[in-house]
Amino acid sequence: MGNKDTLFSGKFLINCRGSLMDLSRPRVMGIVNVTPDSFYRGSRYTTNEMIHRQVENMVNEGVDMVDVGGYSSRPGAEHISMDEEMSRLVPALETIRKAHPDLVLSVDTFRPEVARTAVRDYEVDVINDISAGEMGDHMFETIAGLQVPYIMMHMKGTPQNMKEKARYDDMMKEITRYFSEKVNALRQLGAKDIILDPGFGFGKTIEHNYQLLARMDELKIFGLPIMAGLSRKSTIYKVLDVEPEQALNGTTALNTLALTKGANILRVHDVKEAKQLVSLFDKMEDSTGPLV
């Protein structure tokens, strides 16, 4: 890439169990939901065999990291206990780690106890928290103690009531203030490697989501990596009047826009297509000099 000034100038390095991952070029995070009720049926993996096969496919397709979740965060999802969440996660983490000891693994959880167990017992690299510490007591202290990369998302309310919370006077101002307070609190505790997720679909209407996508580059003011999670969401399939199973083309379209707005990580169900998109986007970035 040379010394050109591009969308991805500068280094965003995160420390994953002693290995540095550079996020200054986009990375792809594959979604593995070990839940029975995620909104997209194609992302539900409820047996060890299914989990092993799907992660194997993702690895073969070039996935950069895999995010495993045992708590469904779709709108109106049932709230489950920590024991139930762990009973779903532990077999999945054991299965993945046995087959892929060096794969960068993320766990999608808002519970500090789950985060601590995942990192210490199953060598999980990243914690992905939809609540940015709001739903789990002492999550920030836990992350600072574990010293792992932390993805924190903006959400109004909880998965159970966030649809009713989707009201803003100035959405971007509210999100920016939210992240400013959270980043400051984490840094005071000594946490490192913070990643921001603006939370498409979480306490936001479809109109809010498109406004957010159009202005997502404003979050670059923090100088932190940004993750975009748009894959097959209602923001896509309701606008196109299709089901989530038919929303891959729309996902690719919005992921492309997210890259132009500064996304460093694409969180997706479809790894192959996302990796192809990133390759083409990188090619464009490398080719923006004068013709010779």
N, C-alpha and C positions, 0 to 999 in steps of 0.2 A: 504494500500500500504506500510505501515511501513516507514522505513527510507532508502529504497533501492534507488540507483542512477539509475533513469530510464529516458526515453525520456522526461517525464513530471515532473521531479524534480523541486521543488520550486513552489511558489504560484504566480498565475496571477489573481489578484482580480480586478474586475471592479465594480464601484458603479452605480447601476441602481435604481435611485429614492430612495436611502437610503438602498437598499438591496444589499449585496455583492454577486456577481456571481464569482465562482472560475473557471478559465479557465485552470488550471493546468491539468485537465482532459478534453478531447475533448468535444466540444459542437456542436449542430446541429442548424443551422439557416435555417428556411424555407423561400422560396421565394414566394412572392405574388406580381405579376406585375399587376397593374391596368392600363394597356396600351393595345391598340388594335393591337400592332405590334411587340411584343417581339418575338425573334427568335424561341422559343419553344411554340407551340400553347397551350400545356397543362398547361402553366403557366399564361395564360391571363385570368384575372377575371374582367369582365366589368360591373357586376351588384352587388348590395349589397347582394343579395341572394347567388350568386356564391362566393363572398368573405367570407360571414359568413360560408357557408358550407365548404369551403376549410380550413379556419383557424380552424374550429371545428375539422376537420379531423386531421390536424397537431397537435393540442393540444392532441387529443386522442392517437396519435402516439408517444407522448412524446417530441415534439419539445421544444428546450430550448429558442429560440427567433425567432421572425418572422420579416422579412425585407420587407417593403412595398415600391414599387417604382412606380412613376407616369410619369417617363421620360425614354423612351426606349433608352438603350445605346448599342444596337446591331450595328455592323458596318454599316455605311451609314444611320443610323436612322434619321428621320426628327427632326430638332430642333424645339421645341415647346416653347411657352411663359411661363412665370411664372404663369400667370393666368390659363392657360390650365393645367399646372402641379398641381396647387392647386385644381382646379375643379375636378380632378381625385382623388387626395389624401384625401381631407377632408371627403367625404362620407365614404371612406374605413376606415379611422381612427376612425370616429364616430361609425361605425358598429362594428369594432373589440373591441374598448374600452368598449362599452356598454356590450358586451357579455363576455369579458375577461379583467376585470379591472387590474388584476395583471400580465398579460402576458408581458414579456419583448419584447418591440416593437422597431424596428429600422426603420428609413426612409432613403431610398436611394435617396440622392439629393446632388447637388453641389451648390445649391443656399442658401446663408445665411438667406435670408428672409423666405424661406420655412422651413429651420432648426429651426429658432426661433419660428415660429408659431406652428410647430409640437410639439416642446418640451413644450412650455408654455401653449398652448391651448388644446393639446390632450395627454399630459403626455407621449410623446415618450421618450424612455430611451437612445437610441443610434442614432448617425448620421453616415451614411455610404456614403462617398464622393468618387466617382470614379476619381475625378480630384485632390485630395489632395490640395484643395485650389486654383488650377490654373484657374478654370472656374467661380469662384465666388469671387467678391471683398470682402475682410475682413472676409472670412470664418474662418480663424484661430482666429481672435479676437472674432468672434461670439461664437465659440466653447469654448474658454477660459472663456467667460462671462457666458455661459450656464452651464459649468462644467459637461458635459455629456461625456460618452465614445465616442471616435471618431475613426472610421475606415477610414484610408486613403490608397488609391490605387495608384500604379504606372501605368501611362498611358502616351504614347507619342501621342501628338495631342489631338484631340477630337473624339467622336464617328463618326463624319462626315468625318474625314480625317485620322484616325489612321492607316488604312491599308497602306497608302502611307508613313507613318512615321516609319515603321517597319525595321529600319536599325540601327545597332550597331557596334562599334569597339570592345567593351567588354561589353556585356549586364549586367553581374552581377556587374561589377565595376560601371556602370552607375546607376543601380538600387540602389546599396548600397550608392552611393554618394547622389542620389536623396532623399532617406529616411533620411540620416544623416542630410542634410540641413533642411528637413521638421520637423524632430523630434526636432532639436535644436530650430527652430523658435517657435514651439508650446510650448516647455518648457519655453522659455524666456517669453512667454505671460501668463504662469501659467496654461496651459492646462494639464489635467491629463487623465489617462486611454486611452492611444494611442494604437491602433491595426493596424498592417501592413497587407496590401493585395498586393501581388506582381503583380496582374493584369493579370492573364492568359487570353490571347486572345485580350488584349487591347494594340494595337501598337506592336504586336508580331506575327510572323509567327508560323505555326505549329511546325517547328523545334525549334524555340525560346522557345515555351511553354514546350517542352520536356526537353530542356536544363535547363530551369528554375525549373521545377519539380525536376530534378536530383540534383540541387544545392540549393534548397530552404532552406535547413538547414543552409546555410551561413548567412541567415538573423537573426538567433538566436543571432548573435553578439550584437544586439540592446537590448536584454533582454526584449523584448516586445512580446505580443501574436501575432500570425500569423493566418490570415484567408485565406483559399483556396477556390476559386470559379471556379470549373471545370465542374459543373453539365451540362451534355448533350451538351457541347460546340463542335464546329467544330473540335477542337483538337482531339476529340473522334470520332465523327460520320464520318468525312471525311477520317480518317485513316481506319476505319472499313467499309467504303463504305455503310453506312446506313443513315437513316434519324434521326433527334433528338429524335423522338418518339421511336426509337429502340436502344437508346444509354444508357440505364440504367445500363446494365452489365458493359460496358466500364467505366461509371461514377464510379461505385463501385470499379473497379480495380484501377483507378487513385486516388480516394479518399483514398484508402488503402495506396498507395505509399505516398500520401501527409501526412498522419498521421506518417509514418515512418520518414518523413523529418521534422517533428516538427509542423505540423498544429494544432492549438488549436481550430479553428472553421471551420466546413465544411458548406459552403453555398450551399444549395441543393434545387432541386424541389421535391425530393422524400424522405420524412422524415423517414418513416418506415424503409426503406432499410439502410439509413444512421445511424439511431439509432442502428439497428442490428449490423452494421459494428463496430460502436464504442464499443458496448457491448463486441463483440468478441476481439477487439483490447485491451480493458481494461483487459479482462481475460488473454490474453497473457502477458500483462505487469505485472499483479499480480502473474503470474506463472513462472517468470524468475529466481526464486531462486533455490537452490539445491533440488533435489528430496528426499523425506523422506518416 
